[in-house]
């Protein structure tokens, strides 16, 4: 399972916390029912592909491949625990993928 950061309101919000120390890793987020299709085109200024998940939302995708990104976990909590992979290559969307083993949701 891969968590995608970055629009359906499920009536609640979720904050993801570091499984090691409990530090808040995200702002308050609203769940989407699925990962949206990747939008067409690129940002004219940055030339990056747009994110698939709108700001302030998250989606869960089940899969056997694990987090995307060639270097694996490359983002850490303030406590030093590696918790996420930033996918930011020029061929795909600019997204942060939280590792579901290293973070946990807290519904507020």
Buried (B, 14 or more C-beta within 10 A) or exposed (E): EBBBBBEEEEEEBBBBBBBBEEEEBBEEBBBBEEBBEEEEEEEEEEEBBBBBBBEBBBBBEEEEEBBBBEEEBBBEBEEEBBBBBBBBEEEBBBBBBBBBEBBBBEEE
